[in-house]
Amino acid sequence: MSRTTVALLAALEALIVAAIGIGICLVPITILWAAQYQLGADFTVVWRSAADVWLVGHGVNLTVSLDPQTVAQLGLPGAAVPFQVTIALLGFAALSAGLGVRTGMRAAETDQRLVGALSALVTFAVISTLVVLTAGSPMVQPSIWQGIVLPPFVYGVGIAAGFGFAALRGGALSETPRSSRDDGDATGAFDGGSGGPTSGRTAAPAVLAVLRTATAPIPGALRTGAGAALRAGTAATAIVIGVAALVVALLIFGNYGSIISLYEQLQTGVAGGAALTIGQLAVIPNVVVWMASWLVGPGFALGTGSSVSPIGTALGPVPGLPIFGIIPAGGWSFGLVGVVVPILAGFVSGVLVRSRTAVRGLDGLRALLLIAVGIGAVAGIQLGLLAWWSSGALGPGRLHDVGPNPWIVAGLAAAEVAVAAAIGLAAAGRGRR
C-alpha cells in the first residue's frame, strides 16, 4: 500500500475507535434525555455529559462545582465546595487500548508501519482535543491538558502492544520450517496488494530486528534473565487478574438479589436503569483490580476511613451503585485464603519460565534469585500501576479516597510473587536434573 493509503486507513480506524467509545456514552444518555424531556431540553447538555464520562474513562480529572439547590437535594457532605472526580472508569480505557492493539497489529502488517501508527495516534489526539474543548459546563469542568494527552496515551499503549503481539507472531512464524513457509506463500497471499509474501510474515520480523538491534549491547545472560523475568512477571499478573475477574463474576451471580434490590431503591426507571447499567459495566474493570488488590492483601477503600481487606471489613456509607451490593458489611468469608492466589501465581510462573526458557549460564543460585526478584518486581509494578489507575476520588468528602493503595499493593505483590517464584524456579530446576 502507498503511504497515503495507509495513513488514511489508520486515521479512519482511529475515528471509528473514538466513535465507539463516545457512542457508548452518548446513546444511553440521549435515550434518557428523550424519555424524560421529550427532546425539549438543550442537546448540548447531553453531549457534554457523554464527553465528560468518556474523558473520565481515560483518567481525565473533572472539577465539579454544584449550586446550593443541587447540594441540598443530594445531601452529600462537602459538596458545597468544588471537588474533583479523579477515578478512571477503566472500561472505556480498556476499550480504547484493546482496539488500539488491533490498530497496532494492522499497522505492523504494512510496509508503512510508523506512518500508520502515527496517523492513527494523531487522529485520535485531534478527536480527543475536540471532545475536551466542547465538553464541560459551569458545573463540571474537565482538565484540558489531561483531555488532550491521556486518551491518546491510552490508545497509544494499545498500538504499542499491537506491535509487540505482531513481533511475537512474527517470531513464531520465523521458527517454522522453510518448506512450510514456502507452501503458505504459494497460496497467493499478498502484502498490501504488492503480490509479495504475506505482510504478517515479513513485517513482524522487522519489528523483532529493531528490538534485537536495540538490545544487542546488553550481555546475553542479562537479556535472557530480563526476558524471563518480564514474561513470568506478566504471567503472574495475568493469573492474579484472571482469578480476580472470576471471583467478581461469581460474587455478582451470588449477590444478584442484593444488586436488584439496590436498583429498585434507586427508582431510576427503564431508561435511567439502562444508563446506570452501562456506567457500571465501565466500573467493573475497576472492581476487578480492587479484587486483585484484595487477593494480594491490602484490599481497598470505599471512602476515607473504610477498608475492605482479608483481615477485616469496615464500611461507612457506600456509593449508591448496585454493583457494590457484592460487598457484604462483614466482609467475605474466605478471608486470608485469597492470599494464596498471588503465591500460586508466582510459583506457577517460576516453574513455567524455568521449563520453557533457555537458561544457559543462569543455573546458579544467585542468577535464579535475581530472576525471582525480577519476576516479583515486574508483577509488583504492573499490579501497582493497575491499582493506581483504578483508584481516585469519586466525590466530595469521604468519597475522596476510593480504591486500593498502589504503593502497598506493589510492595506486597512483589514480595509474595518473588518468594513463590524462587521456590518455583528451584523446584523446576531440581526436576530437570
Backbone hydrogen bonds, N-H to C=O, Kabsch-Sander energy under -0.5 kcal/mol:
donor,donor_aa,acceptor,acceptor_aa,energy
6,V,2,S,-2.3
7,A,3,R,-2.4
8,L,4,T,-2.5
9,L,5,T,-2.6
10,A,6,V,-2.4
11,A,7,A,-2.3
12,L,8,L,-2.4
13,E,9,L,-2.2
14,A,10,A,-2.2
15,L,11,A,-2.2
16,I,12,L,-2.2
17,V,13,E,-2.4
18,A,14,A,-2.3
19,A,15,L,-2.3
20,I,16,I,-2.4
21,G,17,V,-1.9
22,I,18,A,-2.6
23,G,19,A,-2.6
24,I,20,I,-2.0
25,C,21,G,-1.1
26,L,22,I,-2.9
27,V,23,G,-2.7
29,I,25,C,-1.2
30,T,26,L,-2.4
31,I,27,V,-2.4
32,L,28,P,-2.4
33,W,29,I,-2.4
34,A,30,T,-2.7
35,A,31,I,-2.4
36,Q,32,L,-2.2
37,Y,33,W,-2.3
38,Q,34,A,-1.0
39,L,33,W,-0.6
40,G,37,Y,-2.3
45,V,42,D,-1.2
46,V,42,D,-0.6
47,W,43,F,-2.2
48,R,44,T,-2.7
49,S,45,V,-2.1
50,A,46,V,-2.4
51,A,47,W,-2.8
52,D,48,R,-2.4
53,V,49,S,-2.2
54,W,50,A,-2.4
55,L,51,A,-2.4
56,V,52,D,-2.6
57,G,53,V,-2.1
58,H,54,W,-0.5
58,H,55,L,-1.4
59,G,56,V,-2.0
60,V,55,L,-2.2
62,L,85,V,-2.2
63,T,141,Q,-2.8
64,V,62,L,-0.6
64,V,83,F,-3.6
65,S,139,M,-3.2
66,L,79,A,-0.6
71,V,67,D,-2.2
72,A,68,P,-2.3
73,Q,69,Q,-1.8
74,L,70,T,-2.5
75,G,71,V,-2.5
76,L,71,V,-0.5
79,A,76,L,-1.7
81,V,78,G,-0.9
83,F,64,V,-2.2
85,V,62,L,-2.7
86,T,84,Q,-0.6
86,T,393,A,-1.4
87,I,393,A,-1.7
88,A,389,W,-0.7
89,L,56,V,-0.5
90,L,88,A,-1.3
91,G,282,A,-2.4
92,F,89,L,-1.6
93,A,57,G,-0.8
93,A,89,L,-0.9
94,A,90,L,-3.0
95,L,91,G,-1.9
96,S,92,F,-2.5
97,A,93,A,-2.7
98,G,94,A,-2.6
99,L,95,L,-2.5
100,G,96,S,-1.8
101,V,97,A,-1.7
102,R,98,G,-1.2
103,T,99,L,-1.9
104,G,100,G,-2.8
105,M,101,V,-2.4
106,R,102,R,-2.2
107,A,103,T,-2.6
108,A,104,G,-2.2
109,E,105,M,-0.7
109,E,106,R,-0.8
110,T,107,A,-1.5
116,G,112,Q,-2.4
117,A,113,R,-2.4
118,L,114,L,-2.6
119,S,115,V,-2.5
120,A,116,G,-2.2
121,L,117,A,-2.3
122,V,118,L,-2.8
123,T,119,S,-2.2
124,F,120,A,-2.3
125,A,121,L,-2.2
126,V,122,V,-2.4
127,I,123,T,-2.4
128,S,124,F,-2.6
129,T,125,A,-2.3
130,L,126,V,-2.4
131,V,127,I,-2.5
132,V,128,S,-2.5
133,L,129,T,-2.0
134,T,130,L,-1.5
135,A,131,V,-0.9
137,S,140,V,-3.5
141,Q,63,T,-2.3
143,S,61,N,-2.1
144,I,142,P,-0.5
147,G,143,S,-2.2
148,I,144,I,-1.6
149,V,145,W,-1.9
150,L,146,Q,-2.6
153,F,149,V,-1.8
154,V,150,L,-2.6
155,Y,151,P,-2.3
156,G,152,P,-2.9
157,V,153,F,-2.1
158,G,154,V,-1.6
159,I,155,Y,-2.1
160,A,156,G,-2.6
161,A,157,V,-2.3
162,G,158,G,-2.2
163,F,159,I,-2.0
164,G,160,A,-2.1
165,F,161,A,-2.7
166,A,162,G,-2.3
167,A,163,F,-2.2
168,L,164,G,-2.3
169,R,165,F,-2.5
170,G,166,A,-2.4
171,G,167,A,-2.2
172,A,168,L,-2.0
173,L,169,R,-2.3
174,S,170,G,-2.3
175,E,171,G,-0.7
175,E,172,A,-0.6
176,T,173,L,-1.5
181,R,177,P,-1.8
182,D,178,R,-2.4
183,D,179,S,-2.2
184,G,180,S,-1.9
185,D,181,R,-2.3
186,A,182,D,-1.5
187,T,184,G,-1.3
188,G,185,D,-1.3
192,G,190,F,-0.7
194,S,191,D,-1.5
199,S,190,F,-0.9
201,R,198,T,-1.2
202,T,198,T,-0.7
202,T,199,S,-0.8
203,A,199,S,-3.3
204,A,199,S,-0.5
206,A,202,T,-0.8
207,V,203,A,-1.3
208,L,204,A,-2.0
209,A,205,P,-2.5
210,V,206,A,-1.8
211,L,207,V,-2.0
212,R,208,L,-2.8
213,T,209,A,-2.3
214,A,210,V,-2.3
215,T,211,L,-1.9
216,A,212,R,-0.6
216,A,213,T,-0.7
218,I,215,T,-1.2
223,R,219,P,-2.4
224,T,220,G,-2.6
225,G,221,A,-2.5
226,A,222,L,-2.8
227,G,223,R,-2.6
228,A,224,T,-2.4
229,A,225,G,-2.5
230,L,226,A,-2.5
231,R,227,G,-2.5
232,A,228,A,-2.7
233,G,229,A,-2.7
234,T,230,L,-2.1
235,A,231,R,-2.2
236,A,232,A,-2.5
237,T,233,G,-2.2
238,A,234,T,-2.6
239,I,235,A,-2.3
240,V,236,A,-2.3
241,I,237,T,-2.7
242,G,238,A,-2.6
243,V,239,I,-2.6
244,A,240,V,-2.4
245,A,241,I,-2.4
246,L,242,G,-2.0
247,V,243,V,-2.5
248,V,244,A,-2.4
249,A,245,A,-2.3
250,L,246,L,-2.3
251,L,247,V,-2.4
252,I,248,V,-2.5
253,F,249,A,-2.2
254,G,250,L,-2.7
255,N,251,L,-2.0
256,Y,253,F,-1.0
259,I,255,N,-2.0
260,I,256,Y,-2.3
261,S,257,G,-2.1
262,L,258,S,-1.9
263,Y,259,I,-1.9
264,E,260,I,-2.3
265,Q,261,S,-2.0
266,L,262,L,-1.6
267,Q,263,Y,-1.2
268,T,263,Y,-0.5
272,G,268,T,-0.8
273,G,269,G,-2.2
274,A,270,V,-2.2
275,A,271,A,-2.3
276,L,272,G,-2.6
277,T,273,G,-2.3
278,I,274,A,-2.2
279,G,275,A,-2.2
280,Q,276,L,-2.1
281,L,277,T,-2.0
282,A,278,I,-1.4
283,V,279,G,-0.8
284,I,280,Q,-1.5
286,N,283,V,-0.8
287,V,283,V,-2.0
288,V,284,I,-2.5
289,V,285,P,-2.1
290,W,286,N,-2.5
291,M,287,V,-2.4
292,A,288,V,-2.2
293,S,289,V,-2.2
294,W,290,W,-2.0
295,L,291,M,-2.5
296,V,292,A,-2.1
297,G,293,S,-1.7
299,G,293,S,-1.7
300,F,308,V,-2.0
301,A,403,G,-1.7
303,G,401,D,-1.4
304,T,398,R,-2.7
306,S,303,G,-2.3
307,S,314,A,-2.3
308,V,300,F,-2.7
309,S,312,G,-1.7
312,G,309,S,-0.5
314,A,307,S,-3.1
321,L,319,P,-2.4
324,F,321,L,-2.0
325,G,322,P,-2.2
326,I,323,I,-1.5
327,I,324,F,-1.4
331,G,328,P,-1.5
335,G,332,W,-1.1
337,V,334,F,-2.0
338,G,335,G,-1.6
339,V,336,L,-1.3
340,V,337,V,-1.7
341,V,338,G,-1.7
343,I,339,V,-1.0
344,L,340,V,-2.9
345,A,341,V,-2.6
346,G,342,P,-2.2
347,F,343,I,-2.3
348,V,344,L,-3.0
349,S,345,A,-2.3
350,G,346,G,-2.1
351,V,347,F,-2.4
352,L,348,V,-2.7
353,V,349,S,-2.4
354,R,350,G,-1.8
355,S,351,V,-1.9
356,R,352,L,-1.7
357,T,353,V,-1.1
359,V,357,T,-0.8
362,L,359,V,-2.4
368,L,364,G,-2.4
369,L,365,L,-2.4
370,L,366,R,-2.2
371,I,367,A,-2.3
372,A,368,L,-2.4
373,V,369,L,-2.6
374,G,370,L,-2.3
375,I,371,I,-2.7
376,G,372,A,-2.4
377,A,373,V,-2.5
378,V,374,G,-2.6
379,A,375,I,-2.4
380,G,376,G,-2.8
381,I,377,A,-2.7
382,Q,378,V,-2.5
383,L,379,A,-2.7
384,G,380,G,-2.5
385,L,381,I,-2.5
386,L,382,Q,-2.2
387,A,383,L,-2.4
388,W,384,G,-2.5
389,W,385,L,-2.6
390,S,386,L,-1.7
391,S,387,A,-0.7
391,S,388,W,-0.8
392,G,402,V,-2.6
394,L,399,L,-3.0
395,G,399,L,-0.8
399,L,396,P,-1.8
400,H,397,G,-1.5
401,D,398,R,-1.3
402,V,392,G,-1.9
402,V,400,H,-0.6
403,G,301,A,-3.2
409,V,405,N,-2.3
410,A,406,P,-2.6
411,G,407,W,-2.3
412,L,408,I,-2.6
413,A,409,V,-2.5
414,A,410,A,-2.3
415,A,411,G,-2.1
416,E,412,L,-2.8
417,V,413,A,-2.6
418,A,414,A,-2.2
419,V,415,A,-2.2
420,A,416,E,-2.1
421,A,417,V,-2.8
422,A,418,A,-2.3
423,I,419,V,-1.7
424,G,420,A,-2.4
425,L,421,A,-3.0
426,A,422,A,-2.2
427,A,423,I,-2.7
428,A,424,G,-2.5
429,G,425,L,-2.2
430,R,426,A,-2.2
431,G,427,A,-1.9
432,R,428,A,-1.5
433,R,429,G,-1.0
